[in-house]
Amino acid sequence: MDEILEKQNIDVAVIGAGPSGLSAAITLKKSGIQRVVVLEREAVAGGIPRHCGHPPFGIREFQRILTGPTYSKKLVEEAQNVGVIIKLKTTVTMLFSGGKLSITSPDGGKQLTAKRVLLATGIRETPCSARMVSASRSLGIFNTGALQSMIYLKNLIPFRRPIIVGTEIVSYSALLTCRNAGIQPVSMLEEKAHSTVRWPIYMLGRWLGVPLLLQTSIVKILGKERVEAVEISDGNGQMKKIVCDGVLFTGQYLPESSLARISHLEFDPKTNSPKVDEFGRCSDPVYYAAGNVVQPTQDQAKVPIYYTAENLPNPVYAAWQCWKQGRATAKNIFKDLAGTLPSFSH
């Protein structure tokens, strides 16, 4: 593996080992592209689904209902079985024109060059610090990804009676995670007048005994060493204190696009994504992007059946949609390398 990197003998470098990156790498190898390398900064490949210890994953990809970790494992195994090289603990720090990448790993820093590069870096939730919520560095403040990582990967329980902020699909995924871990949330908070998701999904909280407070926002998190309570404001501006031992911020996803932002690639500040054409090709035609790092505008986004149109959050692709996008973009890269993709016109 390192020999291939050292010799700069790479056809396609894929940045990110989530569903879109892995499906793209698998498709490229099956299409006959010989030297495909996936660069992943985490110690384990598989992306966000490996944190989600509940179904349903894999229905379209494997025709089976799987939990997130099992789904991720099957994707990784399929990639390895077809000869994809997955380089873990490897962070890409800079993109240069012509497919040159600066990377760092436990082996040190180096540069490599690929004929084509696919950005598949995914998304991240907006943290507490960016939500204008007053808080100290109390223990017990998490986002969904951190919570699921602690529970499913580290077997740790960070709180017992948290507040859940948000009503996106991921908020109810967090609710299921809490249930599986024996955690009983105190309530769910939603700033809007209606739940973000449609019936019957928003009923899940009621079925699990977790009240939903609409037109309610969290103002301040109380507690020095760990969370002890929160101050909330309702639609009438009335302040109230709720005792809890944790706060779980969910949703409000942002593309993990810092690499594109600081690079030479054209960037769309409205979507916080690199600009791509209909083939997934970036402004530098050596580079492509797929999955949740490429966010459509609200006008372009289709309203999923589980969201209400008036409450559509930032568009987020499900794992199977990222997998599908990765495959489609990989087929375009294959055509590009073969010289059969329509000429570049950004």
MINU-100597 format. One record per residue (C-alpha): residue number from 0; x, y, z; chain. Coordinates in steps of 0.2 Angstrom, whole numbers, plus 5000, padded with zeros to 4 digits. Example, Ala and Ser with C-alpha at 12.3 -4.5 7.8 and 13.67 -1.06 7.14 Angstrom:
BEGIN
   pos      u      v      w   unit
     0   5062   4978   5039      A
     1   5068   4995   5036      A
***
This chain:
BEGIN
   pos      u      v      w   unit
     0   5000   5000   5000      A
     1   5013   5013   5005      A
     2   5023   5008   4990      A
     3   5009   5013   4979      A
     4   5008   5030   4988      A
     5   5027   5032   4987      A
     6   5028   5029   4968      A
     7   5013   5041   4965      A
     8   5005   5027   4956      A
     9   4987   5031   4959      A
    10   4973   5032   4947      A
    11   4960   5038   4958      A
    12   4961   5045   4976      A
    13   4945   5045   4986      A
    14   4945   5056   5001      A
    15   4933   5049   5014      A
    16   4927   5031   5018      A
    17   4909   5033   5021      A
    18   4895   5026   5009      A
    19   4898   5038   4995      A
    20   4917   5036   4995      A
    21   4917   5017   4997      A
    22   4903   5014   4984      A
    23   4913   5025   4972      A
    24   4929   5015   4975      A
    25   4921   4999   4973      A
    26   4913   5004   4957      A
    27   4929   5010   4950      A
    28   4938   4994   4954      A
    29   4924   4984   4946      A
    30   4925   4995   4931      A
    31   4943   4990   4928      A
    32   4952   5005   4937      A
    33   4968   4997   4944      A
    34   4975   5009   4957      A
    35   4961   5016   4969      A
    36   4965   5022   4986      A
    37   4953   5028   4999      A
    38   4961   5041   5012      A
    39   4952   5041   5029      A
    40   4956   5052   5044      A
    41   4947   5040   5056      A
    42   4955   5024   5063      A
    43   4940   5014   5056      A
    44   4932   5016   5039      A
    45   4913   5016   5036      A
    46   4907   5034   5039      A
    47   4893   5040   5050      A
    48   4882   5023   5049      A
    49   4895   5014   5060      A
    50   4889   5025   5074      A
    51   4871   5021   5071      A
    52   4867   5005   5081      A
    53   4849   5003   5074      A
    54   4841   4999   5057      A
    55   4836   5001   5043      A
    56   4852   5002   5033      A
    57   4856   4992   5017      A
    58   4839   4988   5010      A
    59   4844   4995   4992      A
    60   4862   4991   4993      A
    61   4862   4973   5000      A
    62   4843   4969   5000      A
    63   4844   4966   5018      A
    64   4839   4976   5034      A
    65   4855   4980   5043      A
    66   4861   4990   5058      A
    67   4873   5005   5054      A
    68   4888   4996   5060      A
    69   4884   4980   5050      A
    70   4881   4990   5035      A
    71   4897   4999   5036      A
    72   4907   4983   5039      A
    73   4899   4975   5023      A
    74   4904   4991   5013      A
    75   4922   4990   5019      A
    76   4923   4971   5016      A
    77   4916   4973   4999      A
    78   4929   4987   4995      A
    79   4943   4976   5002      A
    80   4937   4961   4992      A
    81   4938   4970   4976      A
    82   4956   4977   4979      A
    83   4952   4994   4985      A
    84   4966   5001   4996      A
    85   4960   5010   5012      A
    86   4973   5020   5021      A
    87   4966   5024   5038      A
    88   4972   5038   5050      A
    89   4977   5048   5035      A
    90   4971   5066   5034      A
    91   4972   5076   5018      A
    92   4977   5094   5023      A
    93   4978   5103   5006      A
    94   4972   5101   4988      A
    95   4982   5107   4974      A
    96   4979   5109   4955      A
    97   4982   5093   4945      A
    98   4977   5081   4958      A
    99   4992   5084   4970      A
   100   4987   5081   4988      A
   101   4996   5085   5005      A
   102   4993   5071   5018      A
   103   4998   5068   5035      A
   104   4997   5051   5045      A
   105   5006   5042   5059      A
   106   5020   5039   5046      A
   107   5023   5058   5044      A
   108   5018   5071   5030      A
   109   5020   5068   5012      A
   110   5012   5073   4995      A
   111   5004   5061   4982      A
   112   4997   5064   4965      A
   113   4982   5055   4958      A
   114   4975   5056   4940      A
   115   4958   5060   4948      A
   116   4952   5064   4965      A
   117   4935   5062   4973      A
   118   4930   5072   4988      A
   119   4918   5062   4999      A
   120   4920   5070   5015      A
   121   4902   5070   5021      A
   122   4894   5081   5034      A
   123   4894   5086   5052      A
   124   4881   5093   5064      A
   125   4882   5111   5070      A
   126   4890   5111   5088      A
   127   4884   5120   5103      A
   128   4897   5133   5101      A
   129   4890   5139   5084      A
   130   4871   5139   5090      A
   131   4872   5155   5101      A
   132   4869   5145   5117      A
   133   4876   5151   5133      A
   134   4886   5137   5141      A
   135   4901   5133   5151      A
   136   4912   5118   5148      A
   137   4901   5107   5157      A
   138   4901   5088   5155      A
   139   4886   5081   5146      A
   140   4885   5092   5131      A
   141   4885   5081   5115      A
   142   4879   5080   5097      A
   143   4872   5064   5090      A
   144   4887   5058   5082      A
   145   4897   5059   5098      A
   146   4883   5051   5108      A
   147   4882   5036   5096      A
   148   4901   5034   5095      A
   149   4902   5034   5114      A
   150   4887   5021   5116      A
   151   4890   5010   5101      A
   152   4909   5011   5099      A
   153   4915   5014   5117      A
   154   4901   5006   5128      A
   155   4900   5022   5138      A
   156   4884   5031   5145      A
   157   4887   5050   5146      A
   158   4870   5054   5154      A
   159   4853   5047   5160      A
   160   4841   5062   5158      A
   161   4846   5073   5144      A
   162   4837   5087   5134      A
   163   4836   5083   5115      A
   164   4837   5099   5104      A
   165   4829   5097   5087      A
   166   4816   5087   5078      A
   167   4825   5081   5062      A
   168   4827   5063   5057      A
   169   4843   5062   5066      A
   170   4835   5068   5082      A
   171   4824   5053   5082      A
   172   4839   5042   5078      A
   173   4846   5049   5094      A
   174   4830   5045   5103      A
   175   4832   5027   5098      A
   176   4850   5027   5103      A
   177   4845   5033   5120      A
   178   4831   5020   5122      A
   179   4844   5006   5117      A
   180   4856   5013   5130      A
   181   4843   5014   5144      A
   182   4843   5033   5143      A
   183   4826   5042   5146      A
   184   4827   5060   5139      A
   185   4817   5073   5148      A
   186   4810   5082   5133      A
   187   4813   5087   5115      A
   188   4814   5105   5110      A
   189   4809   5113   5093      A
   190   4811   5131   5089      A
   191   4797   5130   5075      A
   192   4779   5129   5078      A
   193   4778   5111   5070      A
   194   4790   5096   5071      A
   195   4802   5095   5056      A
   196   4796   5078   5052      A
   197   4780   5071   5047      A
   198   4767   5060   5056      A
   199   4770   5046   5061      A
   200   4788   5049   5064      A
   201   4786   5064   5076      A
   202   4775   5052   5087      A
   203   4790   5042   5092      A
   204   4794   5053   5106      A
   205   4776   5052   5113      A
   206   4777   5033   5111      A
   207   4793   5033   5121      A
   208   4787   5045   5134      A
   209   4797   5060   5129      A
   210   4787   5076   5128      A
   211   4789   5088   5113      A
   212   4790   5106   5117      A
   213   4787   5117   5101      A
   214   4792   5135   5099      A
   215   4804   5132   5112      A
   216   4823   5136   5112      A
   217   4837   5133   5124      A
   218   4844   5149   5131      A
   219   4857   5144   5143      A
   220   4865   5127   5150      A
   221   4867   5127   5169      A
   222   4880   5118   5178      A
   223   4899   5120   5182      A
   224   4907   5103   5182      A
   225   4892   5094   5172      A
   226   4875   5099   5166      A
   227   4863   5101   5180      A
   228   4848   5110   5171      A
   229   4844   5121   5156      A
   230   4835   5138   5154      A
   231   4822   5138   5140      A
   232   4811   5151   5131      A
   233   4794   5147   5124      A
   234   4784   5155   5110      A
   235   4778   5169   5122      A
   236   4796   5173   5128      A
   237   4792   5165   5145      A
   238   4808   5158   5153      A
   239   4808   5141   5162      A
   240   4821   5130   5170      A
   241   4821   5111   5166      A
   242   4832   5099   5177      A
   243   4842   5087   5166      A
   244   4860   5080   5166      A
   245   4864   5082   5148      A
   246   4860   5092   5132      A
   247   4860   5083   5115      A
   248   4861   5095   5100      A
   249   4855   5086   5084      A
   250   4854   5090   5066      A
   251   4858   5107   5057      A
   252   4870   5098   5046      A
   253   4884   5107   5037      A
   254   4895   5100   5023      A
   255   4912   5094   5029      A
   256   4920   5105   5015      A
   257   4934   5114   5024      A
   258   4946   5106   5011      A
   259   4937   5113   4996      A
   260   4935   5130   5005      A
   261   4954   5133   5007      A
   262   4958   5126   4991      A
   263   4959   5132   4973      A
   264   4942   5125   4969      A
   265   4927   5136   4966      A
   266   4916   5136   4981      A
   267   4897   5140   4983      A
   268   4895   5150   5000      A
   269   4876   5148   4999      A
   270   4877   5129   5000      A
   271   4894   5128   5009      A
   272   4899   5116   4995      A
   273   4912   5115   4981      A
   274   4904   5119   4964      A
   275   4901   5104   4953      A
   276   4894   5101   4936      A
   277   4881   5088   4931      A
   278   4894   5075   4932      A
   279   4900   5079   4949      A
   280   4916   5087   4942      A
   281   4923   5102   4951      A
   282   4931   5118   4944      A
   283   4947   5109   4942      A
   284   4942   5094   4931      A
   285   4954   5083   4940      A
   286   4943   5084   4956      A
   287   4925   5077   4958      A
   288   4914   5078   4973      A
   289   4899   5066   4979      A
   290   4888   5063   4994      A
   291   4884   5075   5007      A
   292   4899   5086   5004      A
   293   4889   5092   4989      A
   294   4873   5101   4995      A
   295   4859   5106   4983      A
   296   4851   5123   4986      A
   297   4833   5123   4994      A
   298   4826   5125   4976      A
   299   4835   5110   4970      A
   300   4832   5099   4984      A
   301   4817   5087   4984      A
   302   4807   5086   5000      A
   303   4809   5069   5007      A
   304   4793   5060   5012      A
   305   4797   5062   5031      A
   306   4799   5081   5031      A
   307   4786   5094   5030      A
   308   4789   5106   5015      A
   309   4788   5121   5027      A
   310   4801   5114   5039      A
   311   4813   5107   5027      A
   312   4830   5108   5035      A
   313   4847   5109   5026      A
   314   4846   5095   5013      A
   315   4854   5079   5019      A
   316   4856   5063   5009      A
   317   4853   5046   5018      A
   318   4866   5033   5017      A
   319   4859   5024   5002      A
   320   4857   5040   4993      A
   321   4876   5044   4996      A
   322   4880   5026   4991      A
   323   4870   5029   4975      A
   324   4878   5046   4971      A
   325   4895   5038   4974      A
   326   4892   5025   4961      A
   327   4885   5037   4948      A
   328   4900   5049   4951      A
   329   4912   5034   4949      A
   330   4905   5029   4932      A
   331   4908   5047   4927      A
   332   4926   5047   4933      A
   333   4928   5030   4923      A
   334   4922   5038   4907      A
   335   4933   5053   4910      A
   336   4948   5043   4912      A
   337   4943   5033   4896      A
   338   4941   5050   4887      A
   339   4922   5047   4884      A
   340   4915   5060   4896      A
   341   4908   5076   4888      A
   342   4921   5090   4888      A
   343   4923   5101   4903      A
   344   4913   5117   4903      A
   345   4911   5124   4921      A
***
